[in-house]
């Protein structure tokens, strides 16, 4: 056997071994190309700055009671799982890097009008900023136990009594004149906002506090069929 033949056999054996790498030990550079908007691209799509690549959750075609939804009645979720994250945003004056609040594999809920939708790897994805994240969670399902908020955001269980009259009658949506609850009980508190020197400015609100926040300031989130609002600390007017 010639020296060239030996080298070729050794190379083939090495490639055969790499083909049977255990799933948990798979190399990140195995895939060399991907598809973006129907176009082949080299490597994978990598977010920059403080952007996050989200695989959008499937459209809800059935209610919890088993009723099938059709056409415009189907519920398009602003929810998904994190595919990858950018390095973070750099502070313009100090040059410090703001760490990203999520990692690949976590679930997130974001604003209805946030993000740029793209067709990536034959599936619906969206690119959002870390500041667009309302709630993050672990596991397959969003629950109050698995949910958390980022930065100086606060998760509030809105006061449902604001939806009723003094006699207990439920106010119809057409009679609310665009108003929505702006008080409630705090159930989750974010770690705080990072200052220009890298220190975390903690939130002066604690779990179980009741708060009053600006009208229309909270972003509505449904968790396990209950109504909650994600409110920034700067929009909270008072606590009691």
C-alpha positions in Angstrom: 0.0 0.0 0.0 1.4 3.4 -1.0 1.9 6.3 1.4 -0.9 8.3 -0.4 -3.3 5.4 0.1 -2.6 5.2 3.8 -3.2 9.0 4.2 -6.6 8.7 2.4 -7.6 5.8 4.6 -6.7 7.7 7.8 -8.7 10.7 6.6 -11.8 8.6 5.9 -11.5 7.0 9.3 -11.4 10.3 11.0 -14.4 11.6 9.1 -16.3 8.4 10.0 -15.6 9.0 13.7 -16.8 12.6 13.6 -20.1 11.3 12.1 -20.9 9.5 15.3 -20.3 12.3 17.8 -22.8 12.1 20.7 -25.6 14.7 20.5 -24.5 16.5 23.6 -20.9 16.9 22.3 -21.9 18.1 18.8 -19.7 20.8 17.5 -21.2 24.2 16.9 -19.7 24.5 13.4 -21.2 21.3 11.9 -23.7 23.2 9.8 -22.0 25.4 7.2 -25.0 27.1 5.6 -28.6 28.1 6.3 -31.5 29.7 4.5 -32.7 33.3 5.1 -35.7 34.6 3.2 -35.3 31.7 0.7 -31.6 32.5 0.1 -28.7 30.3 1.0 -26.3 32.0 3.4 -22.9 31.0 4.8 -22.9 29.9 8.4 -25.7 30.8 10.8 -27.6 34.0 11.4 -26.0 35.9 14.3 -27.7 38.8 16.0 -25.6 42.0 16.7 -25.6 44.5 19.5 -28.6 43.9 21.8 -30.7 42.0 19.3 -32.2 38.6 20.0 -33.2 36.0 17.4 -36.6 34.4 18.4 -38.3 31.3 16.9 -41.9 32.4 16.9 -44.4 30.1 18.6 -47.0 28.4 16.4 -50.3 30.2 15.7 -53.0 29.1 18.1 -55.7 27.3 16.1 -57.8 26.0 18.9 -59.1 27.5 22.2 -58.4 25.9 25.6 -62.0 24.5 25.4 -61.3 22.7 22.1 -63.0 25.1 19.7 -61.3 25.3 16.4 -60.4 28.8 15.2 -60.4 29.8 11.5 -59.1 32.7 9.5 -58.6 35.9 11.3 -59.8 34.3 14.6 -56.6 32.4 14.9 -54.4 33.8 17.7 -51.0 34.9 16.6 -48.7 34.7 19.6 -46.0 37.2 20.4 -44.1 34.5 22.2 -41.2 32.2 21.2 -37.9 30.6 22.2 -34.5 32.3 22.1 -32.3 30.9 19.3 -29.3 33.2 19.8 -28.4 36.5 21.3 -26.1 39.4 20.4 -23.1 40.4 22.6 -25.1 43.3 24.2 -25.3 47.0 23.9 -22.3 49.2 24.6 -22.8 52.4 26.7 -22.0 55.4 24.6 -20.0 57.2 27.3 -18.4 54.6 29.5 -17.9 51.9 26.9 -19.3 49.3 29.3 -21.1 46.3 27.7 -24.7 45.8 29.0 -25.1 42.1 29.5 -28.0 40.3 27.7 -30.9 39.3 30.0 -31.6 36.0 28.2 -29.8 33.0 26.8 -30.5 30.5 24.1 -33.3 28.1 25.0 -35.3 30.4 27.2 -38.9 31.4 26.3 -39.9 35.1 25.9 -43.0 37.2 25.5 -42.6 40.4 23.6 -44.7 43.4 22.5 -47.3 43.0 19.8 -45.7 45.5 17.5 -42.1 44.8 18.4 -39.5 43.0 16.2 -38.7 42.4 12.6 -40.2 39.1 11.2 -38.0 37.0 9.0 -38.3 33.6 7.3 -35.2 31.7 8.6 -34.6 27.9 8.2 -38.1 27.4 6.8 -39.7 28.8 9.9 -41.1 32.1 11.3 -38.5 34.0 13.3 -38.3 37.6 14.6 -35.4 39.8 15.7 -36.2 41.9 18.8 -34.2 44.1 21.1 -33.6 43.0 24.7 -35.7 46.0 25.8 -38.7 44.5 23.9 -38.8 41.5 26.2 -41.8 41.7 28.5 -41.4 38.3 30.3 -38.9 35.5 30.1 -39.5 31.9 31.2 -38.0 28.5 31.4 -39.7 25.2 30.3 -42.3 24.6 27.6 -45.1 26.6 29.1 -45.4 30.1 30.6 -46.5 30.0 34.2 -46.2 32.4 37.1 -43.6 30.2 38.7 -41.4 30.0 35.6 -41.9 33.7 34.6 -39.5 36.5 35.3 -39.0 40.1 34.2 -35.9 41.9 33.1 -34.1 45.2 33.9 -36.3 47.5 36.0 -39.6 46.0 34.9 -42.2 44.9 37.4 -44.9 42.2 36.8 -48.2 43.3 38.3 -51.4 41.3 38.9 -53.9 43.9 37.8 -56.8 44.8 40.0 -59.9 43.2 38.3 -62.2 45.2 40.5 -61.6 48.1 38.3 -63.5 46.2 35.6 -66.7 46.2 37.7 -69.1 48.8 39.1 -69.6 49.3 42.8 -72.6 46.9 42.7 -70.4 44.2 41.1 -71.7 44.5 37.5 -69.1 43.8 34.9 -68.4 46.8 32.7 -68.7 46.1 29.0 -65.7 46.8 26.8 -67.7 49.5 24.9 -68.4 51.3 28.2 -64.9 51.5 29.4 -64.0 54.4 27.1 -60.6 53.0 26.4 -59.5 52.7 30.0 -57.9 49.7 31.6 -56.7 48.8 35.1 -53.7 50.8 36.4 -53.4 49.4 39.9 -52.5 46.0 41.2 -50.3 43.7 43.3 -46.6 43.2 42.4 -45.8 39.5 41.8 -42.3 39.7 40.2 -39.6 42.4 40.3 -36.7 42.7 37.9 -33.0 43.0 39.0 -32.8 46.7 38.1 -31.3 48.8 35.4 -27.5 49.0 34.9 -25.9 52.4 35.4 -23.1 53.8 33.2 -20.5 52.6 35.7 -21.7 49.0 35.6 -23.6 49.0 38.9 -27.1 47.7 39.1 -29.7 50.3 40.3 -32.1 48.2 42.2 -35.9 48.7 42.1 -37.6 50.3 45.1 -40.5 48.0 44.8 -41.0 44.6 46.5 -43.2 41.5 45.8 -46.6 41.9 47.4 -46.5 45.7 47.2 -49.6 47.3 45.7 -48.8 50.0 43.0 -50.5 52.7 41.0 -49.0 53.2 37.6 -49.7 55.5 34.6 -52.8 54.9 32.6 -51.9 52.8 29.5 -48.3 52.4 30.7 -48.5 48.7 31.3 -48.1 46.0 28.7 -50.7 43.3 29.1 -49.6 39.7 29.4 -51.7 36.6 30.0 -50.3 34.0 32.3 -52.3 30.8 32.9 -55.5 32.6 31.9 -54.9 35.6 34.3 -54.3 39.2 33.3 -51.0 40.8 34.3 -49.2 44.0 33.3 -45.5 44.5 32.8 -44.7 48.0 34.0 -41.4 50.0 34.0 -40.3 51.4 37.3 -40.4 54.9 35.8 -44.1 54.5 35.1 -45.0 53.6 38.7 -46.5 56.6 40.5 -47.0 55.3 44.0 -47.0 52.2 46.1 -49.2 51.2 49.1 
